[in-house]
């Protein structure tokens, strides 16, 4: 589920054109260094999970360390990012679907929006039926996706290593190749590549009893595999495609690579892998959203209705209906942007800000909670304080530094969505106050 949450094929397909357009060949270095930084955030989550597995993950842990208000906003940041992601994920799924069924409508905002709405509805229905259905589907989808992607990687290296579109160089990885501005710009997009592994933490209460720290194990091995995969896959994309081909491909980068490697119609297998990958990441983000709302409701930080579990399916069905409805509403709103590319770029960057926000708070909570280990064993100091602390500082830096170059719509979606959290926070405070009997 951790790998499915990050959705390797989807991330490459949806985000490569944006990151290459932002920092060029340095995108490979951005992916590597952001992977190492995100690894520090993963360590922070694993450490916090030792308190107790909780469906609310960062909300529950931050509440214990910094209090319920900070915990609320950590959970709210994830909730808002998940809603915006319903646009970011369903749009590439829609384009990939239309690429197969109706190629002439791939760039039509209306057709893409309608197809995305259908995908969102179908996937929400599957998730609402229960975690077992979703997890079994993910095992099958991830195996197929991985097989296709590994075939593309092998073929790309075999056919284009001697005649690359971009000649591999240590310059791609060198820290001296970056300025503060290029690093921050690339990092805000690169963060999105890795987002999604933390679904393992939200499922901590639903794992088999007797298995110690399954959420932590899932997160750890997901991150190890993803760092290796993203660096290799992005390198292959640059070896096979020119800058112009990457820009022209937009959200169909995987298909563009496969099309240069295999005769028709075999290139469409890349489209299939993108669709399967996208289905997986939509499922996992719905799980993150619904489990966070369930936990926050259980703690009385949101209305109790969201803590109700379906008697047969054992899922927070009300929360599932909410993310479906909000996703459709946001899809409708974004459909008024002039082009599909504008929809993706705005939503991707806005989510980057929200990831920096909620993960930054969780990372700070982990560092503060385990601060005493800085004087203990060197390995404990590194994994509990130093590495998570550097990752947290990086999240804060990227979030603030990147805002100076963002348009008002992106900032509005990114930070405005977080600011909306004050409304349910105040309503919940009033509800709790009203529930307390008046003093005699």
Secondary structure, 3 states (H helix, E strand, C coil): CHHHHHCHHHHHHHHHHHHHHHHHHHHHHHHHHHHHHHHHHHHHHHHHHCCCCCCCCHHHHHHHHHCHHHHHHHHHHHHHHHHHHHHHHHHHHHHHHHHHHCHHHCCCHHHHHHHHHHHHHHHHHHHHCCHHHHHHHHHHHHHHHHHHHHHHHHHHHHHHCCCCCCCCCHHHCCHHHCCHHHHHHHHHHHHHHHCCCCHHHHCHHHCCCCCCCHHHHHHHHHHHHHHHHHHHHHHHHHHHCCHHHHHHHHHHHHHHHHHHHCCCCCCHHHHHHHHHHHHHHHHHHHHHHHHHHHHHHHCCCCCHHHHCCCCCCCCCHHHHHHHHHHHHHHHHHHCCCCCHHHHHHHHHHHHHHHHHHHHHHHHHHHHHHCHHHHHCCHHHHHHHHHHHHHHHHHHHHHHHHHHHHCCHHHHHHHHHHHHCHHHHHHHHHHHHHHHCCCCC
